[in-house]
Amino acid sequence: MLAVHSYGFAARITRGPEASRLYLQCPLTDTADQWPDERVWDELGTRFGEPVAPGPITSKQVVPLRGVVFSPVRHGRLFLLGDAAHLISPMGAEGMSLALHDARRPRCG
Ligand SMILES: Cc1cc2nc3c(=O)[nH]c(=O)nc-3n(C[C@H](O)[C@H](O)[C@H](O)COP(=O)(O)OP(=O)(O)OC[C@H]3O[C@@H](n4cnc5c(N)ncnc54)[C@H](O)[C@@H]3O)c2cc1C
């Protein structure tokens, strides 16, 4: 489940039948202590536009995420592949697939 809200991005990505990875965009200056579990669940509900059933949160971190595409990715016989060529947020959940794709078919750009 993904949401782009005026408060920021939110995502709930299932990791098996009983676990999820949750993402909430927040100011980079925030600390995990400023995000008690109740606030996390409330904020997810607000951004998703519907209540979210709470559960235990086992780990919480404020992580700087960014997306970058480097260019050019080729210098002669030297190729940049994977995250070295295009760093995408873990929320995209496709960095590994893209890296494998690059290795199979390096870009010529
Ligand atoms: C929290 C998180 C969740 C993710 N979830 C997903 C997901 O669900 N699905 C998905 O497809 N992708 C996911 N990704 C992205 C995926 O992990 C990366 O896109 C992928 O691993 C990129 O592969 P890579 O080979 O380019 O880089 P890496 O896997 O980072 O490999 C680079 C390697 O080079 C080594 N290295 C660095 N510097 C040097 C040096 N100077 N000398 C020698 N070795 C060096 C590093 O130690 C590392 O082993 C996730 C990433 C994160 C952080």
The ligand as a MOL file (V3000), in Angstrom:
LIG
                    3D

  0  0  0     0  0            999 V3000
M  V30 BEGIN CTAB
M  V30 COUNTS 53 58 0 0 0
M  V30 BEGIN ATOM
M  V30 1 C 16.6600 -1.6030 3.1610 0
M  V30 2 C 16.7650 -2.0150 1.6930 0
M  V30 3 C 15.7850 -2.8150 1.1360 0
M  V30 4 C 15.8400 -3.1840 -0.2060 0
M  V30 5 N 14.8660 -3.9740 -0.7090 0
M  V30 6 C 14.9340 -4.3620 -1.9840 0
M  V30 7 C 13.9370 -5.2500 -2.5190 0
M  V30 8 O 12.9960 -5.6460 -1.8460 0
M  V30 9 N 14.0530 -5.6230 -3.8150 0
M  V30 10 C 15.0950 -5.1900 -4.6250 0
M  V30 11 O 15.1470 -5.5780 -5.7980 0
M  V30 12 N 16.0410 -4.3900 -4.1310 0
M  V30 13 C 15.9890 -3.9670 -2.8470 0
M  V30 14 N 16.9550 -3.1490 -2.3450 0
M  V30 15 C 17.9970 -2.6420 -3.2330 0
M  V30 16 C 19.0910 -3.6600 -3.4810 0
M  V30 17 O 19.5930 -4.1530 -2.2460 0
M  V30 18 C 20.2110 -2.9590 -4.2560 0
M  V30 19 O 19.6660 -2.1990 -5.3140 0
M  V30 20 C 21.1720 -3.9880 -4.8300 0
M  V30 21 O 21.7810 -4.6990 -3.7760 0
M  V30 22 C 22.2330 -3.2750 -5.6720 0
M  V30 23 O 23.2020 -4.2050 -6.0280 0
M  V30 24 P 24.6420 -3.7170 -6.3980 0
M  V30 25 O 25.4060 -4.9610 -6.7420 0
M  V30 26 O 24.5810 -2.6120 -7.3880 0
M  V30 27 O 25.2330 -3.0440 -5.0620 0
M  V30 28 P 25.5380 -3.7210 -3.6450 0
M  V30 29 O 24.5960 -4.8450 -3.3790 0
M  V30 30 O 25.5890 -2.5730 -2.6710 0
M  V30 31 O 26.9900 -4.3570 -3.8260 0
M  V30 32 C 28.1410 -3.5500 -3.8470 0
M  V30 33 C 29.2480 -4.3420 -3.1760 0
M  V30 34 O 30.4930 -3.6730 -3.3700 0
M  V30 35 C 31.2140 -3.7110 -2.1540 0
M  V30 36 N 32.1620 -2.5780 -2.1540 0
M  V30 37 C 31.8930 -1.2690 -1.9480 0
M  V30 38 N 33.0190 -0.5500 -2.0480 0
M  V30 39 C 34.0070 -1.4170 -2.3380 0
M  V30 40 C 35.3960 -1.2770 -2.5820 0
M  V30 41 N 35.9920 -0.0970 -2.5630 0
M  V30 42 N 36.0920 -2.4030 -2.8480 0
M  V30 43 C 35.4960 -3.6080 -2.9100 0
M  V30 44 N 34.1810 -3.7960 -2.6920 0
M  V30 45 C 33.4480 -2.7230 -2.4140 0
M  V30 46 C 30.1510 -3.6060 -1.0720 0
M  V30 47 O 30.6420 -4.1080 0.1560 0
M  V30 48 C 29.0550 -4.4860 -1.6590 0
M  V30 49 O 29.2030 -5.8290 -1.3120 0
M  V30 50 C 16.9220 -2.7550 -1.0090 0
M  V30 51 C 17.9240 -1.9490 -0.4470 0
M  V30 52 C 17.8560 -1.5670 0.8880 0
M  V30 53 C 18.9540 -0.7080 1.4840 0
M  V30 END ATOM
M  V30 BEGIN BOND
M  V30 1 1 1 2
M  V30 2 1 2 3
M  V30 3 2 2 52
M  V30 4 2 3 4
M  V30 5 1 4 5
M  V30 6 1 4 50
M  V30 7 2 5 6
M  V30 8 1 6 7
M  V30 9 1 6 13
M  V30 10 2 7 8
M  V30 11 1 7 9
M  V30 12 1 9 10
M  V30 13 2 10 11
M  V30 14 1 10 12
M  V30 15 2 12 13
M  V30 16 1 13 14
M  V30 17 1 14 15
M  V30 18 1 14 50
M  V30 19 1 15 16
M  V30 20 1 16 17
M  V30 21 1 16 18
M  V30 22 1 18 19
M  V30 23 1 18 20
M  V30 24 1 20 21
M  V30 25 1 20 22
M  V30 26 1 22 23
M  V30 27 1 23 24
M  V30 28 2 24 25
M  V30 29 1 24 26
M  V30 30 1 24 27
M  V30 31 1 27 28
M  V30 32 2 28 29
M  V30 33 1 28 30
M  V30 34 1 28 31
M  V30 35 1 31 32
M  V30 36 1 32 33
M  V30 37 1 33 34
M  V30 38 1 33 48
M  V30 39 1 34 35
M  V30 40 1 35 36
M  V30 41 1 35 46
M  V30 42 1 36 37
M  V30 43 1 36 45
M  V30 44 2 37 38
M  V30 45 1 38 39
M  V30 46 1 39 40
M  V30 47 2 39 45
M  V30 48 1 40 41
M  V30 49 2 40 42
M  V30 50 1 42 43
M  V30 51 2 43 44
M  V30 52 1 44 45
M  V30 53 1 46 47
M  V30 54 1 46 48
M  V30 55 1 48 49
M  V30 56 2 50 51
M  V30 57 1 51 52
M  V30 58 1 52 53
M  V30 END BOND
M  V30 END CTAB
M  END
